[in-house]
């Protein structure tokens, strides 16, 4: 319980402080939901950790429903609390209001079906890069470009723990998936974080987005199927030429998991060079996956 309290205070401190680690002068109403989501997520994870730690039949029988119970309570409280849009700060029950969604995310550019790069020609389907060097993955679904204001929103999710944004990201991705994918994936796998990075951040942003995608598409979500076996350097801090080497051998499929003959949907927040997703897709293909589709909220446009 002391550990749970310490982790919660740490996550709450991140929510209530800005990127410069100084207390915020004014706290938007969205932060109220951030605190709620942090509490509910930690309570749910704490109960699940107890079940895994004790591994007792009696505790499992009476405690198996506790994580879902806390999530249900969080949903009820969320509908009762005031909320505001992360962009316009107007009243909204969602992290991004309908008006802002239509203004900033309604435009759907032509993209390469494989890697998600923007295409200059309307009738083109696959870019020259993918034709010359096909990646390990088969398709990429993109909700928006990694540019203002989506870049700010992604930073808020990752470094300010604005968890309600993950729900909106996931809903946008789910809408894009339902429009663009004919062969429904068999399973959703979020890009895993290393244990060190997960402990530092307190959550996996790809996992939180994947929860929302799964909820809106009814595609099963698997957190434990793939793991990151090597603690790599953050891709954003490396030159473009070093990112492929940095990700080499970073992922593995769990021994008791099977992706043979399955269509896997990989979920991540941002795709830049695609080396992370390509390495994970290659790992899944080696274990028999028949198709791998990426679903990323934002794709960094080429300069």
CORURPE-V988030 format. One record per residue. N is the residue number from 1. RES is the residue in one letter. OMEGA is omega in degrees with one decimal (NA if undefined). NEAR is the number of other C-alpha atoms within 8 Angstrom. Layout:
n=N res=RES omega=OMEGA near=NEAR
n=N res=RES omega=OMEGA near=NEAR
//
This chain:
n=1 res=X omega=177.5 near=4
n=2 res=X omega=178.6 near=5
n=3 res=X omega=178.2 near=6
n=4 res=X omega=179.3 near=9
n=5 res=X omega=-179.9 near=8
n=6 res=X omega=178.8 near=8
n=7 res=X omega=-180.0 near=9
n=8 res=X omega=178.8 near=11
n=9 res=X omega=178.0 near=8
n=10 res=X omega=-179.7 near=8
n=11 res=X omega=179.8 near=11
n=12 res=X omega=178.9 near=10
n=13 res=X omega=178.4 near=8
n=14 res=X omega=179.8 near=12
n=15 res=X omega=-172.5 near=13
n=16 res=X omega=178.9 near=10
n=17 res=X omega=179.5 near=12
n=18 res=X omega=-178.7 near=11
n=19 res=X omega=178.3 near=7
n=20 res=X omega=177.0 near=5
n=21 res=X omega=175.7 near=7
n=22 res=X omega=179.4 near=7
n=23 res=X omega=177.8 near=7
n=24 res=X omega=178.9 near=8
n=25 res=X omega=177.8 near=4
n=26 res=X omega=-176.3 near=4
n=27 res=X omega=178.0 near=7
n=28 res=X omega=-176.1 near=8
n=29 res=X omega=177.7 near=9
n=30 res=X omega=-178.0 near=11
n=31 res=X omega=176.5 near=11
n=32 res=X omega=178.3 near=10
n=33 res=X omega=177.3 near=12
n=34 res=X omega=178.1 near=13
n=35 res=X omega=178.8 near=10
n=36 res=X omega=-177.9 near=10
n=37 res=X omega=178.0 near=11
n=38 res=X omega=-179.6 near=12
n=39 res=X omega=-177.8 near=9
n=40 res=X omega=-178.8 near=11
n=41 res=X omega=-179.7 near=9
n=42 res=X omega=177.8 near=10
n=43 res=X omega=178.4 near=10
n=44 res=X omega=-179.9 near=13
n=45 res=X omega=-180.0 near=9
n=46 res=X omega=179.3 near=9
n=47 res=X omega=179.7 near=11
n=48 res=X omega=178.4 near=11
n=49 res=X omega=176.6 near=8
n=50 res=X omega=-179.8 near=8
n=51 res=X omega=-179.2 near=13
n=52 res=X omega=-175.8 near=7
n=53 res=X omega=-176.4 near=6
n=54 res=X omega=178.4 near=7
n=55 res=X omega=-178.7 near=8
n=56 res=X omega=-176.9 near=7
n=57 res=X omega=-178.2 near=6
n=58 res=X omega=179.8 near=6
n=59 res=X omega=-179.7 near=11
n=60 res=X omega=-178.7 near=10
n=61 res=X omega=-174.7 near=7
n=62 res=X omega=-175.1 near=7
n=63 res=X omega=-175.1 near=9
n=64 res=X omega=-176.5 near=10
n=65 res=X omega=-177.2 near=7
n=66 res=X omega=179.0 near=10
n=67 res=X omega=179.1 near=12
n=68 res=X omega=178.1 near=8
n=69 res=X omega=179.6 near=8
n=70 res=X omega=178.2 near=11
n=71 res=X omega=179.7 near=11
n=72 res=X omega=177.1 near=8
n=73 res=X omega=179.2 near=8
n=74 res=X omega=178.4 near=11
n=75 res=X omega=179.7 near=8
n=76 res=X omega=-179.8 near=8
n=77 res=X omega=-179.4 near=8
n=78 res=X omega=-179.5 near=10
n=79 res=X omega=-178.4 near=8
n=80 res=X omega=-177.1 near=6
n=81 res=X omega=175.6 near=8
n=82 res=X omega=179.7 near=10
n=83 res=X omega=178.2 near=13
n=84 res=X omega=179.0 near=17
n=85 res=X omega=-179.3 near=15
n=86 res=X omega=-177.5 near=9
n=87 res=X omega=-176.6 near=7
n=88 res=X omega=-179.6 near=7
n=89 res=X omega=173.9 near=8
n=90 res=X omega=-179.9 near=7
n=91 res=X omega=-179.7 near=8
n=92 res=X omega=174.8 near=11
n=93 res=X omega=179.7 near=10
n=94 res=X omega=-178.0 near=10
n=95 res=X omega=175.8 near=14
n=96 res=X omega=-175.5 near=13
n=97 res=X omega=-178.6 near=12
n=98 res=X omega=-179.2 near=6
n=99 res=X omega=179.8 near=6
n=100 res=X omega=177.2 near=11
n=101 res=X omega=179.1 near=10
n=102 res=X omega=-177.1 near=8
n=103 res=X omega=-171.0 near=7
n=104 res=X omega=-172.1 near=8
n=105 res=X omega=-178.0 near=10
n=106 res=X omega=-179.1 near=7
n=107 res=X omega=-179.4 near=5
n=108 res=X omega=-179.0 near=6
n=109 res=X omega=175.9 near=6
n=110 res=X omega=-177.5 near=9
n=111 res=X omega=172.4 near=10
n=112 res=X omega=-176.9 near=13
n=113 res=X omega=-176.4 near=10
n=114 res=X omega=-172.8 near=10
n=115 res=X omega=177.2 near=10
n=116 res=X omega=176.5 near=12
n=117 res=X omega=174.2 near=10
n=118 res=X omega=-179.5 near=9
n=119 res=X omega=179.5 near=11
n=120 res=X omega=-176.8 near=5
n=121 res=X omega=-175.0 near=6
n=122 res=X omega=-173.8 near=6
n=123 res=X omega=179.0 near=4
n=124 res=X omega=-178.7 near=8
n=125 res=X omega=-177.8 near=7
n=126 res=X omega=-177.5 near=9
n=127 res=X omega=-178.7 near=10
n=128 res=X omega=-179.2 near=6
n=129 res=X omega=-179.9 near=7
n=130 res=X omega=176.3 near=11
n=131 res=X omega=-179.5 near=8
n=132 res=X omega=-177.0 near=6
n=133 res=X omega=-179.0 near=6
n=134 res=X omega=177.8 near=7
n=135 res=X omega=179.6 near=7
n=136 res=X omega=178.6 near=10
n=137 res=X omega=-173.1 near=14
n=138 res=X omega=-177.9 near=9
n=139 res=X omega=178.1 near=11
n=140 res=X omega=175.2 near=13
n=141 res=X omega=-176.5 near=14
n=142 res=X omega=178.2 near=13
n=143 res=X omega=-176.9 near=11
n=144 res=X omega=173.8 near=10
n=145 res=X omega=174.5 near=10
n=146 res=X omega=-179.1 near=11
n=147 res=X omega=-178.6 near=8
n=148 res=X omega=1.2 near=6
n=149 res=X omega=-175.1 near=8
n=150 res=X omega=179.4 near=11
n=151 res=X omega=177.7 near=10
n=152 res=X omega=-179.5 near=8
n=153 res=X omega=178.3 near=10
n=154 res=X omega=178.0 near=9
n=155 res=X omega=177.9 near=9
n=156 res=X omega=179.0 near=10
n=157 res=X omega=-172.6 near=13
n=158 res=X omega=-169.8 near=10
n=159 res=X omega=176.1 near=9
n=160 res=X omega=176.8 near=12
n=161 res=X omega=177.6 near=11
n=162 res=X omega=-172.6 near=12
n=163 res=X omega=177.7 near=11
n=164 res=X omega=178.1 near=11
n=165 res=X omega=179.8 near=11
n=166 res=X omega=178.3 near=13
n=167 res=X omega=179.0 near=13
n=168 res=X omega=177.3 near=12
n=169 res=X omega=-178.5 near=11
n=170 res=X omega=179.2 near=15
n=171 res=X omega=176.4 near=11
n=172 res=X omega=179.2 near=10
n=173 res=X omega=179.3 near=15
n=174 res=X omega=177.5 near=11
n=175 res=X omega=179.3 near=8
n=176 res=X omega=-179.9 near=11
n=177 res=X omega=-177.8 near=10
n=178 res=X omega=178.9 near=9
n=179 res=X omega=-168.9 near=6
n=180 res=X omega=-176.3 near=7
n=181 res=X omega=176.9 near=7
n=182 res=X omega=179.2 near=5
n=183 res=X omega=-176.7 near=4
n=184 res=X omega=178.4 near=6
n=185 res=X omega=179.3 near=10
n=186 res=X omega=-174.9 near=10
n=187 res=X omega=174.7 near=12
n=188 res=X omega=176.3 near=15
n=189 res=X omega=174.4 near=14
n=190 res=X omega=177.0 near=12
n=191 res=X omega=-174.3 near=11
n=192 res=X omega=172.5 near=11
n=193 res=X omega=172.0 near=9
n=194 res=X omega=179.7 near=12
n=195 res=X omega=179.7 near=7
n=196 res=X omega=-179.3 near=7
n=197 res=X omega=179.6 near=8
n=198 res=X omega=178.5 near=11
n=199 res=X omega=179.9 near=8
n=200 res=X omega=-174.9 near=6
n=201 res=X omega=-179.6 near=9
n=202 res=X omega=178.1 near=8
n=203 res=X omega=176.0 near=8
n=204 res=X omega=-176.4 near=10
n=205 res=X omega=176.6 near=11
n=206 res=X omega=178.2 near=12
n=207 res=X omega=179.3 near=14
n=208 res=X omega=176.2 near=12
n=209 res=X omega=-179.2 near=15
n=210 res=X omega=176.1 near=15
n=211 res=X omega=-178.4 near=11
n=212 res=X omega=177.6 near=14
n=213 res=X omega=179.8 near=13
n=214 res=X omega=-178.9 near=12
n=215 res=X omega=-175.9 near=8
n=216 res=X omega=-178.8 near=9
n=217 res=X omega=-177.0 near=8
n=218 res=X omega=174.2 near=6
n=219 res=X omega=-178.1 near=11
n=220 res=X omega=-179.1 near=8
n=221 res=X omega=179.4 near=10
n=222 res=X omega=178.9 near=9
n=223 res=X omega=-170.4 near=9
n=224 res=X omega=-175.9 near=6
n=225 res=X omega=178.9 near=10
n=226 res=X omega=178.6 near=11
n=227 res=X omega=173.0 near=12
n=228 res=X omega=-174.1 near=11
n=229 res=X omega=179.3 near=9
n=230 res=X omega=-178.7 near=8
n=231 res=X omega=-175.5 near=9
n=232 res=X omega=173.2 near=8
n=233 res=X omega=175.7 near=7
n=234 res=X omega=-176.6 near=6
n=235 res=X omega=-176.2 near=7
n=236 res=X omega=-177.7 near=5
n=237 res=X omega=-175.5 near=6
n=238 res=X omega=171.5 near=9
n=239 res=X omega=-176.6 near=7
n=240 res=X omega=-176.0 near=6
n=241 res=X omega=-177.0 near=5
n=242 res=X omega=-172.4 near=8
n=243 res=X omega=179.7 near=11
n=244 res=X omega=179.5 near=9
n=245 res=X omega=-179.0 near=6
n=246 res=X omega=-175.6 near=9
n=247 res=X omega=-174.8 near=11
n=248 res=X omega=178.5 near=7
n=249 res=X omega=-174.6 near=8
n=250 res=X omega=-172.8 near=12
n=251 res=X omega=176.1 near=12
n=252 res=X omega=174.4 near=11
n=253 res=X omega=-179.3 near=12
n=254 res=X omega=-175.6 near=9
n=255 res=X omega=-177.2 near=4
n=256 res=X omega=-178.9 near=4
n=257 res=X omega=178.8 near=7
n=258 res=X omega=176.0 near=7
n=259 res=X omega=-176.6 near=10
n=260 res=X omega=178.1 near=8
n=261 res=X omega=179.3 near=8
n=262 res=X omega=171.6 near=12
n=263 res=X omega=-174.6 near=13
n=264 res=X omega=174.5 near=14
n=265 res=X omega=177.3 near=13
n=266 res=X omega=-178.2 near=13
n=267 res=X omega=175.5 near=15
n=268 res=X omega=-178.3 near=16
n=269 res=X omega=-175.7 near=11
n=270 res=X omega=174.2 near=10
n=271 res=X omega=179.6 near=11
n=272 res=X omega=176.7 near=7
n=273 res=X omega=-178.4 near=5
n=274 res=X omega=-177.0 near=8
n=275 res=X omega=179.1 near=9
n=276 res=X omega=-179.4 near=8
n=277 res=X omega=179.6 near=12
n=278 res=X omega=179.4 near=11
n=279 res=X omega=179.0 near=14
n=280 res=X omega=178.0 near=12
n=281 res=X omega=178.5 near=11
n=282 res=X omega=177.2 near=10
n=283 res=X omega=-179.9 near=11
n=284 res=X omega=179.2 near=12
n=285 res=X omega=177.9 near=12
n=286 res=X omega=179.4 near=7
n=287 res=X omega=169.8 near=10
n=288 res=X omega=177.8 near=10
n=289 res=X omega=-177.7 near=14
n=290 res=X omega=-179.1 near=9
n=291 res=X omega=177.6 near=11
n=292 res=X omega=177.7 near=16
n=293 res=X omega=175.7 near=13
n=294 res=X omega=171.6 near=13
n=295 res=X omega=-176.8 near=13
n=296 res=X omega=179.4 near=15
n=297 res=X omega=-175.7 near=14
n=298 res=X omega=178.0 near=14
n=299 res=X omega=-179.8 near=14
n=300 res=X omega=-180.0 near=10
n=301 res=X omega=179.1 near=10
n=302 res=X omega=-179.3 near=4
n=303 res=X omega=NA near=2
//
